[in-house]
């Protein structure tokens, strides 16, 4: 049975981005606060300011105002964008080179600092250096079976470590000293400080796209065999049951307590609390799904949308209205980490009371007594 957990709201419409230039395709996106950056196949970066408006009826809309766009001078697509807001820098991967540009005017840094030979890259969201004016960047190198760690400052880059992997890596996520890697035939956890590694489970990267995503301190979400979304800690164990995705998932995102996945036809929403599928949204031609500071963004090659979560209290009330008491209580308990303690206690008492009356009306007196108690 479904829950209305998210609404799909348009953020950047096709005309706003490309006008009548049909050849332009969205290759990658980055969102930092109100700043939305789009990288395209014709080597441009577009910067928009996203303004969220909520009507008196509670309807959410977004207005995207174009700030500027910048041509990077290559004949290649912009393949990845990552914001380092503490440095006011945007890291741009194009033609196997990561360039540092200013977040506001999109001009490359005057020193010309760059990282060459990168296939793909990611930022360490749990950095080990302790320097607030530096970001740690992990790249899959064009050198075979090689991962490199860099420290990136405002106007310079510094290599910290080079690690050789057992097989060719094709996707990576980082947490502290731990790398979660999708290799050619399996996923592994590798501690780049000590060199120790831990096999997770087999996976064939030739058959479908691997997904490796850091979802919290020392925990990752992976696209496993048989269409399973698997959770793994840095110790190589899983503390949560897997979620059942379709076989051809393209991307995944986290918006607690939900895991959102994108395939060729749908966006699916699963609960991390009970692993059940809660919502399915038809979505054709999607090729990007990412979460940025809790904001889930999905895009086709022409348009950008935002998945706006409905308030958890509204979701809980909808479940109670449908007499789905167990699900409502699981979601209410899970909401504890998102709601201030005093407010949560008041809300939770009220939900227990409502649930008790529902059980009482269904003649489940023992269950009702427990809830009232």
Secondary structure as GFF3:
##gff-version 3
##sequence-region A 1 373
A	DSSP	beta_strand	6	12	.	.	.	ID=ss1
A	DSSP	alpha_helix	14	18	.	.	.	ID=ss2
A	DSSP	beta_strand	26	32	.	.	.	ID=ss3
A	DSSP	beta_strand	35	40	.	.	.	ID=ss4
A	DSSP	beta_strand	44	54	.	.	.	ID=ss5
A	DSSP	beta_strand	60	71	.	.	.	ID=ss6
A	DSSP	beta_strand	78	84	.	.	.	ID=ss7
A	DSSP	three_ten_helix	85	87	.	.	.	ID=ss8
A	DSSP	beta_strand	89	94	.	.	.	ID=ss9
A	DSSP	beta_strand	97	102	.	.	.	ID=ss10
A	DSSP	beta_strand	114	116	.	.	.	ID=ss11
A	DSSP	beta_strand	118	123	.	.	.	ID=ss12
A	DSSP	beta_strand	135	141	.	.	.	ID=ss13
A	DSSP	beta_strand	146	152	.	.	.	ID=ss14
A	DSSP	beta_strand	157	164	.	.	.	ID=ss15
A	DSSP	beta_strand	171	175	.	.	.	ID=ss16
A	DSSP	beta_strand	178	182	.	.	.	ID=ss17
A	DSSP	beta_strand	186	191	.	.	.	ID=ss18
A	DSSP	beta_strand	197	202	.	.	.	ID=ss19
A	DSSP	beta_strand	212	216	.	.	.	ID=ss20
A	DSSP	beta_strand	219	223	.	.	.	ID=ss21
A	DSSP	three_ten_helix	225	227	.	.	.	ID=ss22
A	DSSP	beta_strand	228	233	.	.	.	ID=ss23
A	DSSP	beta_strand	243	244	.	.	.	ID=ss24
A	DSSP	beta_strand	251	255	.	.	.	ID=ss25
A	DSSP	beta_strand	258	262	.	.	.	ID=ss26
A	DSSP	beta_strand	266	271	.	.	.	ID=ss27
A	DSSP	beta_strand	277	282	.	.	.	ID=ss28
A	DSSP	beta_strand	288	292	.	.	.	ID=ss29
A	DSSP	beta_strand	295	299	.	.	.	ID=ss30
A	DSSP	beta_strand	304	309	.	.	.	ID=ss31
A	DSSP	alpha_helix	312	321	.	.	.	ID=ss32
A	DSSP	alpha_helix	325	334	.	.	.	ID=ss33
A	DSSP	three_ten_helix	335	338	.	.	.	ID=ss34
A	DSSP	alpha_helix	341	361	.	.	.	ID=ss35
A	DSSP	alpha_helix	365	372	.	.	.	ID=ss36
###
